[in-house]
Amino acid sequence: MSRPHADVVFTGGPVHTVDAVLGRATGAAVTDGRITAVGHDEVRELIGPGTEVVDLAGRLLLPGFQDAHVHPLGAGLELGQCHLAEARDSGEYVRLVGAYADAHPGAEWITGGGWSLEAFPGGNPTAELLDAVVPDRPVFLPNRDHHGAWVNSRALELAGVTRDTPDPADGRIERDAGGNPTGMLQEGAQHLVGRLLPAVTLAEQKAALLRAQSVLHAFGVTAWQDAIVGTYANMTDPVPAYHAVLDEGLLTARVVGALWWDRDRGAEQIPELLERRAAVSRGRFRATTVKVMQDGIAENGTAALLGPYLTACGCVSGNSGISFVDPADLAKYVAELDAHDFQVHFHALGDRAVREALDAVRAARAANGFRDTRHHLAHLQVVHPDDVARFRELGAAANIQALWAAHEPQMDELTLPFLGPERGAWQYPFGDLLRSGAALAAGSDWPVSSPDPFQALHVAVNRRIPGAPDGTPAFLPAQRLDLAAAVAAYTAGSAHVNHLDDTGTVTPGKLADLVVLDRDPFAGPPEAVAETRVLQTFVDGRRVYAAADA
């Protein structure tokens, strides 16, 4: 009996299935949104009069990428505001802020962000620089990682932030020698000014989310985990925007939302999280995860370390960073969340935060046994060697942001000198994690860094940023991943973390979330990985992006 004709057939491969059994193929067929065949010339037998045939012509077909840690709404909003991510030096930042203010004379506040810490001495810009171009309106500009904000004097004045304002428990006001605020607010101190920002309208949120979805689809991303669903650091809760685009049938990606854990509260918020999970999950959007930010970042000294940071002179400081949630409490909270079938998505950047998060997962396993909750730790900048094997032992996934694992100014000027050589060598141990048997997932943390998976894959494989100057050494080259392992992390690994088990590989029966590239990056040199582009992106076998030359 003949098989029914397929809706779409991809032929002329290669097809990189990310499936250990199928390996590589040269064709795949899709019917009713699912992959119905993977193989070689025999797949062409499914072509009928109504079948769309996609001739790969030697270009690679992959499963859709899944971004396991991203902030689409915030990224989309920044793209429509004073967007600084494409610039690199302080003078250009100031020029762009001034130009944006001049072009938007009616804007009550100048907002946006995306600037890089290394553009300013010690990573700390001043209000004085902004005052020169925007003296009369408040300015609030988070840096690229959203762990700090650059503000002008008018913003400080409106917020009542003076030399007498104490630092919040979870942040720091940068000050001059006289104790006066200089215009840089770290971590929780951002809220001192950010609480005054005008609310973002629902129409603006919808436009921002759709803008971000278009960008992600253009980079081959078919699903993601929104790493903060709730309000934090003046970031807008994305739930209304997700619901609005869902109701209009415009959400084409699959989304898992990580509900924000309020670190100023305790277990009393768990019933609220349970209610919110039930209330907001529908269609392609499921809020089945809880996000716990356990520490900050290394560049501003708030990543939680097992030992103190060094000072600029190489001396031992009195600062070991911040654990935002008491580790004993964290263990109790995670055990209770696990018992309610919540996945926990940890921000764990320093080695102490990583250990505290793993200890909390251990407490959950001890209390509840091994449940299919798939907890994961994101960022993992510094991991003590004693903790590497614990990921596999505890069933905790390593959620990597590979683009950061390279020599660049933020690493060389603001991180390595303050970590010291021993801890500096423990950074981003992707190779060790993989060799230990840990499950790897991957994400971008956009708008902190590029949403393009091939930028991150390039660094995972080369441990150099794309376009690095000749002679730039690889950063801890023993921690490289091969391209197959890196691609698996960004597809099947992230699908595992997202509980999207019917995606992540090109396998019969799975959902047809697929990406056509402009080449086969496995056939070229590792140094050229970042040159790869996405030509077409499919979700449920339907095209959601096509390049002009596809």
C-alpha positions as CSV (number, residue, x, y, z in Angstrom):
1,M,0.0,0.0,0.0
2,S,1.4,3.4,-1.0
3,R,2.1,6.0,1.7
4,P,0.2,9.3,1.6
5,H,2.1,12.2,0.0
6,A,3.9,14.6,2.3
7,D,3.1,18.2,2.7
8,V,6.8,19.2,2.5
9,V,9.9,17.2,1.4
10,F,13.4,18.4,2.0
11,T,15.8,16.7,-0.4
12,G,19.3,17.0,-1.7
13,G,20.7,17.1,1.9
14,P,22.7,16.9,4.1
15,V,20.3,16.5,7.1
16,H,22.0,16.6,10.5
17,T,19.4,14.9,12.6
18,V,21.1,15.2,16.1
19,D,19.8,11.7,16.5
20,A,22.4,9.1,17.6
21,V,20.7,6.3,15.6
22,L,19.8,8.2,12.4
23,G,23.0,10.2,12.2
24,R,23.1,11.9,8.8
25,A,20.5,11.7,6.1
26,T,19.8,13.5,2.8
27,G,16.1,13.9,3.0
28,A,13.1,14.4,5.3
29,A,9.4,14.6,4.9
30,V,6.7,16.5,6.8
31,T,3.0,15.8,7.1
32,D,0.5,17.5,9.3
33,G,3.2,19.4,11.1
34,R,5.3,16.3,12.0
35,I,8.3,14.6,10.5
36,T,7.1,11.5,8.8
37,A,10.2,10.2,7.2
38,V,14.0,10.7,7.4
39,G,16.3,9.0,5.0
40,H,17.8,9.3,1.5
41,D,16.4,8.9,-2.0
42,E,13.4,6.9,-0.8
43,V,12.0,10.0,0.8
44,R,11.3,11.4,-2.6
45,E,8.7,8.8,-3.1
46,L,6.5,10.9,-0.7
47,I,6.4,13.8,-3.2
48,G,3.0,14.3,-4.7
49,P,1.3,16.9,-6.8
50,G,0.6,19.1,-3.7
51,T,3.9,18.6,-2.0
52,E,6.3,21.5,-1.5
53,V,9.8,20.4,-2.4
54,V,12.7,22.2,-0.7
55,D,15.9,21.5,-2.6
56,L,18.6,21.7,0.0
57,A,21.2,21.7,-2.8
58,G,24.0,20.6,-0.4
59,R,22.9,23.1,2.3
60,L,22.3,21.7,5.8
61,L,18.9,20.9,7.4
62,L,18.9,21.0,11.2
63,P,16.3,20.8,14.0
64,G,15.2,24.3,15.1
65,F,17.5,26.0,17.6
66,Q,16.0,26.4,21.1
67,D,17.3,29.3,23.2
68,A,17.3,28.1,26.8
69,H,17.8,31.5,28.4
70,V,16.6,34.7,26.7
71,H,14.6,37.9,27.4
72,P,12.7,38.6,24.1
73,L,10.3,41.3,25.4
74,G,13.2,43.3,26.9
75,A,15.2,42.8,23.8
76,G,12.4,43.9,21.6
77,L,11.7,47.0,23.7
78,E,15.4,48.0,23.6
79,L,15.4,47.7,19.8
80,G,12.7,50.4,19.7
81,Q,14.3,52.7,22.3
82,C,17.8,54.2,22.7
83,H,19.6,51.1,21.5
84,L,23.3,51.1,22.2
85,A,24.3,47.4,21.6
86,E,25.9,48.1,18.2
87,A,28.4,50.7,19.6
88,R,31.5,50.0,21.6
89,D,33.2,53.1,23.0
90,S,32.1,55.7,25.5
91,G,32.1,58.6,23.1
92,E,29.9,56.8,20.6
93,Y,27.4,55.9,23.5
94,V,27.2,59.5,24.5
95,R,26.7,60.6,20.9
96,L,23.9,58.1,20.4
97,V,22.1,59.1,23.6
98,G,22.2,62.7,22.5
99,A,21.0,62.0,19.0
100,Y,18.1,59.8,20.4
101,A,17.1,62.6,22.8
102,D,17.1,65.2,20.0
103,A,15.0,62.9,17.8
104,H,12.5,62.3,20.6
105,P,11.9,65.7,22.2
106,G,8.5,64.6,23.6
107,A,9.9,61.6,25.5
108,E,9.5,62.1,29.3
109,W,12.4,59.6,30.0
110,I,15.3,58.5,27.8
111,T,15.4,54.7,28.1
112,G,16.9,51.8,26.3
113,G,20.3,50.3,27.0
114,G,22.8,47.7,25.8
115,W,26.1,49.4,26.5
116,S,29.2,47.4,27.5
117,L,31.0,47.7,30.8
118,E,34.5,47.7,29.2
119,A,33.8,51.1,27.5
120,F,34.3,52.9,30.9
121,P,37.0,52.8,33.5
122,G,36.2,50.1,36.0
123,G,33.0,49.5,34.1
124,N,31.4,52.6,35.7
125,P,30.1,55.5,33.5
126,T,29.2,58.7,35.1
127,A,26.1,60.9,35.2
128,E,28.3,63.8,34.1
129,L,28.7,62.2,30.6
130,L,24.9,62.0,30.2
131,D,24.3,65.5,31.6
132,A,26.3,66.9,28.8
133,V,23.8,65.7,26.2
134,V,20.6,65.3,28.2
135,P,20.6,67.8,31.1
136,D,16.9,68.4,31.5
137,R,15.2,65.0,31.3
138,P,15.9,61.8,33.2
139,V,18.0,59.1,31.6
140,F,18.0,55.4,32.6
141,L,20.1,53.0,30.5
142,P,20.7,49.4,31.7
143,N,24.0,47.9,30.6
144,R,24.1,44.9,28.3
145,D,23.7,42.4,31.1
146,H,21.0,44.3,33.0
147,H,22.9,44.0,36.3
148,G,23.5,47.8,36.4
149,A,22.1,51.0,35.1
150,W,23.7,54.3,33.9
151,V,21.6,57.3,35.0
152,N,22.0,61.1,34.7
153,S,21.8,63.7,37.5
154,R,18.2,64.5,36.7
155,A,17.2,60.9,37.3
156,L,19.1,60.8,40.6
157,E,17.4,64.0,41.6
158,L,13.9,62.8,40.8
159,A,14.6,59.6,42.7
160,G,16.0,61.4,45.7
161,V,19.2,59.5,45.6
162,T,21.9,61.4,47.4
163,R,25.1,60.7,49.4
164,D,22.8,59.9,52.4
165,T,20.9,57.2,50.5
166,P,22.0,53.7,51.8
167,D,22.9,50.9,49.5
168,P,20.1,48.3,49.2
169,A,20.9,44.9,50.6
170,D,21.0,43.5,47.0
171,G,22.9,46.2,45.3
172,R,25.3,49.1,45.3
173,I,25.3,52.8,44.5
174,E,28.7,53.7,42.9
175,R,30.1,56.8,44.7
176,D,32.9,59.3,44.4
177,A,35.5,59.9,47.2
178,G,33.0,62.2,48.9
179,G,30.3,59.5,48.9
180,N,28.2,61.2,46.3
181,P,26.4,59.0,43.7
182,T,28.3,59.0,40.4
183,G,25.6,57.8,38.1
184,M,26.0,54.0,38.1
185,L,23.6,51.8,40.0
186,Q,24.5,48.1,40.5
187,E,22.0,45.2,40.8
188,G,19.1,46.0,43.2
189,A,20.1,49.7,43.4
190,Q,18.7,50.1,39.8
191,H,15.2,50.1,41.3
192,L,15.9,53.3,43.2
193,V,15.5,55.1,39.9
194,G,13.8,52.5,37.7
195,R,10.7,52.4,39.9
196,L,9.9,55.9,38.4
197,L,9.9,54.8,34.8
198,P,6.7,55.3,32.8
199,A,4.8,52.0,32.3
200,V,5.1,50.3,28.9
201,T,1.8,50.1,27.2
202,L,0.4,46.8,26.0
203,A,0.6,47.9,22.4
204,E,4.3,48.6,22.9
205,Q,4.8,45.2,24.6
206,K,3.1,43.4,21.7
207,A,5.1,45.2,19.1
208,A,8.3,44.5,21.0
209,L,7.6,40.8,21.4
210,L,6.7,40.4,17.8
211,R,9.8,42.3,16.8
212,A,11.9,39.9,19.0
213,Q,10.1,36.8,17.6
214,S,11.0,37.9,14.1
215,V,14.6,38.3,15.0
216,L,14.8,34.9,16.7
217,H,13.1,33.1,13.8
218,A,15.6,34.8,11.4
219,F,18.3,33.1,13.5
220,G,16.6,29.7,13.3
221,V,15.2,29.8,16.8
222,T,11.9,28.0,17.0
223,A,11.5,27.7,20.8
224,W,12.8,29.4,23.9
225,Q,12.8,29.7,27.6
226,D,11.9,33.3,28.7
227,A,14.3,33.6,31.7
228,I,12.2,36.2,33.6
229,V,8.4,36.1,33.6
230,G,7.4,38.7,36.2
231,T,8.8,42.1,37.1
232,Y,12.5,42.5,38.0
233,A,15.0,45.4,37.7
234,N,12.3,47.4,36.0
235,M,11.8,44.8,33.3
236,T,8.2,44.5,32.1
237,D,6.3,41.3,32.9
238,P,5.9,39.7,29.5
239,V,2.8,37.7,30.3
240,P,0.3,40.2,28.9
241,A,2.2,40.5,25.7
242,Y,2.4,36.7,25.3
243,H,-1.3,36.4,25.9
244,A,-2.1,39.2,23.5
245,V,-0.1,37.7,20.6
246,L,-1.5,34.3,21.4
247,D,-5.1,35.6,21.2
248,E,-4.3,37.0,17.8
249,G,-2.7,33.8,16.6
250,L,0.7,35.5,16.2
251,L,2.9,33.5,18.6
252,T,4.6,31.1,16.3
253,A,7.4,30.0,18.7
254,R,7.1,27.5,21.6
255,V,7.8,29.3,24.8
256,V,8.5,28.1,28.4
257,G,8.2,30.9,30.9
258,A,10.4,31.0,34.1
259,L,8.3,32.7,36.8
260,W,10.4,35.2,38.8
261,W,11.3,34.2,42.4
262,D,11.1,37.4,44.5
263,R,14.3,37.2,46.5
264,D,12.9,39.6,49.1
265,R,10.3,37.0,50.1
266,G,10.3,33.4,51.0
267,A,8.2,30.2,50.7
268,E,4.9,32.2,51.2
269,Q,5.1,33.0,47.5
270,I,5.0,29.4,46.3
271,P,1.1,29.2,46.5
272,E,1.1,32.3,44.3
273,L,3.5,30.7,41.8
274,L,1.2,27.7,41.6
275,E,-1.8,29.9,41.0
276,R,0.1,31.9,38.4
277,R,1.4,28.7,36.6
278,A,-2.2,27.6,36.2
279,A,-3.6,31.0,35.3
280,V,-1.1,32.0,32.6
281,S,-0.2,28.8,30.9
282,R,-2.0,28.2,27.6
283,G,-1.4,27.4,24.0
284,R,2.2,27.7,23.0
285,F,3.1,29.4,26.3
286,R,3.7,27.4,29.5
287,A,4.9,29.0,32.7
288,T,6.3,25.7,34.3
289,T,9.6,27.0,35.6
290,V,10.7,29.2,38.4
291,K,13.7,31.5,38.0
292,V,16.0,32.0,41.0
293,M,18.8,34.6,40.6
294,Q,21.3,33.4,43.1
295,D,24.1,35.9,42.4
296,G,25.2,38.8,40.2
297,I,28.1,39.1,37.7
298,A,31.8,39.0,38.1
299,E,32.5,42.3,36.4
300,N,30.9,44.4,39.2
301,G,32.0,42.1,42.0
302,T,28.5,40.7,42.7
303,A,29.0,37.1,41.4
304,A,29.1,34.9,44.5
305,L,32.6,33.4,45.0
306,L,33.9,30.8,47.4
307,G,36.8,33.2,48.2
308,P,37.3,36.9,47.9
309,Y,37.9,38.9,44.8
310,L,41.3,40.5,44.2
311,T,41.7,44.2,44.0
312,A,43.3,46.1,41.1
313,C,46.7,45.7,42.7
314,G,46.2,41.9,43.0
315,C,45.6,42.0,46.8
316,V,42.9,40.1,48.5
317,S,39.7,42.2,48.9
318,G,37.0,42.0,51.5
319,N,34.4,41.1,48.9
320,S,33.2,37.7,47.9
321,G,30.1,38.7,46.0
322,I,26.4,38.4,46.9
323,S,24.2,35.3,47.5
324,F,20.8,36.8,46.9
325,V,19.0,33.9,48.6
326,D,20.3,32.4,51.8
327,P,21.7,29.0,50.8
328,A,19.9,27.1,53.6
329,D,16.6,28.8,52.7
330,L,17.3,28.1,49.0
331,A,17.5,24.4,49.6
332,K,14.1,24.4,51.3
333,Y,12.5,26.5,48.6
334,V,13.9,24.3,45.8
335,A,12.7,21.1,47.5
336,E,9.2,22.5,47.8
337,L,9.1,23.8,44.3
338,D,10.4,20.4,43.0
339,A,7.6,18.7,45.0
340,H,5.1,20.8,43.1
341,D,6.7,19.7,39.7
342,F,8.3,23.1,39.1
343,Q,11.5,23.2,37.2
344,V,14.0,25.6,38.8
345,H,16.1,27.8,36.4
346,F,19.1,29.1,38.4
347,H,21.2,32.1,37.6
348,A,24.5,30.8,39.0
349,L,27.6,32.6,37.8
350,G,30.2,32.4,40.5
351,D,31.5,29.2,42.0
352,R,29.7,29.7,45.4
353,A,26.4,30.3,43.6
354,V,26.9,27.2,41.5
355,R,27.6,25.2,44.6
356,E,24.6,26.6,46.5
357,A,22.4,25.9,43.5
358,L,23.7,22.3,43.2
359,D,23.2,21.9,47.0
360,A,19.6,23.0,46.6
361,V,19.0,20.4,43.8
362,R,20.6,17.8,46.1
363,A,18.2,18.8,48.9
364,A,15.3,18.4,46.4
365,R,16.5,15.0,45.4
366,A,16.8,13.9,49.0
367,A,13.4,15.1,49.9
368,N,11.5,14.0,46.8
369,G,13.6,11.5,45.0
370,F,14.4,11.9,41.3
371,R,11.5,13.7,39.7
372,D,11.5,14.7,36.0
373,T,11.8,18.4,36.8
374,R,15.0,19.0,34.8
375,H,16.5,21.8,36.9
376,H,19.2,23.7,35.2
377,L,22.0,26.2,36.1
378,A,22.6,29.1,33.7
379,H,25.8,31.0,33.0
380,L,28.3,28.9,34.9
381,Q,31.2,31.4,34.6
382,V,33.2,30.0,37.4
383,V,32.7,26.4,38.5
384,H,34.9,24.8,41.1
385,P,36.4,21.5,39.7
386,D,34.9,19.6,42.7
387,D,31.4,20.6,41.4
388,V,31.7,19.6,37.7
389,A,30.7,15.9,38.2
390,R,27.8,16.9,40.5
391,F,25.7,18.0,37.5
392,R,25.5,14.5,36.2
393,E,25.1,13.0,39.6
394,L,22.2,15.3,40.4
395,G,20.6,15.3,37.0
396,A,21.1,19.1,36.8
397,A,21.6,20.5,33.3
398,A,24.3,23.0,32.4
399,N,22.7,25.9,30.6
400,I,25.7,27.5,28.8
401,Q,26.0,31.0,27.2
402,A,29.0,30.1,25.0
403,L,29.6,33.5,23.4
404,W,31.1,34.8,26.7
405,A,33.9,32.2,26.8
406,A,36.5,34.2,25.0
407,H,39.2,36.8,25.4
408,E,37.6,40.2,24.9
409,P,37.9,43.4,27.0
410,Q,35.3,42.6,29.5
411,M,37.0,39.3,30.3
412,D,40.6,40.6,30.1
413,E,40.2,43.9,31.8
414,L,37.2,43.5,34.2
415,T,37.3,39.8,35.1
416,L,40.6,38.0,35.0
417,P,42.6,40.5,37.1
418,F,40.0,40.2,39.9
419,L,39.6,36.4,39.8
420,G,43.2,35.5,39.8
421,P,44.9,32.7,37.8
422,E,43.4,29.7,39.6
423,R,39.8,30.8,39.5
424,G,40.3,32.3,36.1
425,A,41.1,28.8,34.8
426,W,37.8,27.5,36.1
427,Q,35.7,29.6,33.7
428,Y,33.1,28.2,31.4
429,P,34.2,24.6,31.7
430,F,32.1,23.3,28.8
431,G,34.4,20.5,27.8
432,D,34.8,19.2,31.4
433,L,31.0,19.3,31.9
434,L,30.4,17.3,28.7
435,R,33.1,14.8,29.5
436,S,31.7,14.3,33.0
437,G,28.3,13.3,31.4
438,A,26.4,16.5,32.2
439,A,23.5,17.4,30.0
440,L,24.2,20.6,28.1
441,A,21.6,23.2,27.0
442,A,22.4,26.5,25.4
443,G,21.1,30.0,25.3
444,S,22.0,33.5,24.3
445,D,20.7,35.7,27.2
446,W,19.7,38.2,24.5
447,P,19.8,41.3,24.8
448,V,22.9,40.7,27.0
449,S,24.6,39.2,23.9
450,S,23.7,38.3,20.3
451,P,20.7,36.0,19.7
452,D,22.5,34.4,16.8
453,P,23.3,30.8,17.7
454,F,26.2,30.6,15.2
455,Q,28.0,33.4,17.1
456,A,27.8,31.3,20.2
457,L,28.6,28.0,18.4
458,H,31.6,29.7,17.0
459,V,33.0,30.5,20.4
460,A,32.0,27.1,21.8
461,V,34.1,25.4,19.1
462,N,37.0,28.0,18.8
463,R,37.0,29.7,22.2
464,R,37.6,32.9,20.3
465,I,35.0,35.6,19.3
466,P,34.2,35.8,15.6
467,G,36.6,38.3,13.9
468,A,39.1,38.2,16.8
469,P,42.3,40.0,15.8
470,D,45.1,37.7,14.5
471,G,47.1,36.3,17.4
472,T,44.2,36.3,19.9
473,P,44.7,33.2,21.9
474,A,42.0,30.7,22.4
475,F,40.4,31.1,25.9
476,L,41.1,27.9,27.9
477,P,41.1,25.7,24.7
478,A,40.8,22.5,26.6
479,Q,37.2,23.5,27.3
480,R,36.3,23.6,23.6
481,L,33.3,21.6,22.3
482,D,33.2,20.0,18.9
483,L,30.6,21.4,16.6
484,A,28.3,18.4,16.9
485,A,28.2,18.6,20.7
486,A,27.6,22.4,20.6
487,V,24.8,22.0,18.1
488,A,23.2,19.2,20.2
489,A,23.2,21.5,23.2
490,Y,21.4,24.3,21.2
491,T,18.8,21.9,19.9
492,A,18.2,18.6,21.7
493,G,19.8,19.8,24.9
494,S,17.6,22.9,25.1
495,A,14.5,20.9,24.1
496,H,15.2,18.5,27.0
497,V,15.4,21.5,29.4
498,N,12.2,22.9,28.0
499,H,10.4,19.6,28.3
500,L,9.7,19.8,24.6
501,D,10.5,16.1,24.1
502,D,8.8,15.9,20.7
503,T,11.3,18.5,19.3
504,G,15.1,18.9,19.2
505,T,16.0,16.3,16.6
506,V,15.0,15.4,13.0
507,T,13.3,12.2,13.8
508,P,10.1,10.6,12.5
509,G,7.2,11.4,14.7
510,K,8.6,14.7,16.1
511,L,7.3,18.1,15.4
512,A,8.6,19.7,12.2
513,D,10.6,22.6,13.8
514,L,13.4,22.8,11.2
515,V,16.1,25.2,9.9
516,V,17.7,25.4,6.5
517,L,21.2,26.9,6.5
518,D,23.1,28.5,3.7
519,R,25.9,25.9,3.9
520,D,27.0,22.8,5.8
521,P,29.2,24.3,8.6
522,F,30.5,20.8,9.5
523,A,32.2,20.7,6.0
524,G,34.1,24.0,6.5
525,P,36.9,25.0,8.9
526,P,35.9,25.7,12.5
527,E,37.1,29.3,12.1
528,A,34.2,29.9,9.7
529,V,31.3,28.7,11.8
530,A,30.1,32.2,12.6
531,E,29.7,32.9,8.8
532,T,26.8,30.5,8.6
533,R,23.4,32.1,8.0
534,V,19.8,30.8,8.3
535,L,17.9,30.7,5.0
536,Q,14.5,29.3,6.2
537,T,12.9,28.5,9.5
538,F,9.9,26.2,9.9
539,V,7.6,25.6,12.9
540,D,5.1,22.7,12.7
541,G,6.3,22.4,9.1
542,R,5.1,25.9,8.3
543,R,7.6,28.5,7.1
544,V,8.0,31.4,9.7
545,Y,11.1,32.9,8.1
546,A,12.7,33.0,4.7
547,A,15.8,35.1,3.7
548,A,15.5,37.1,0.6
549,D,17.9,34.7,-1.2
550,A,16.4,31.5,0.2
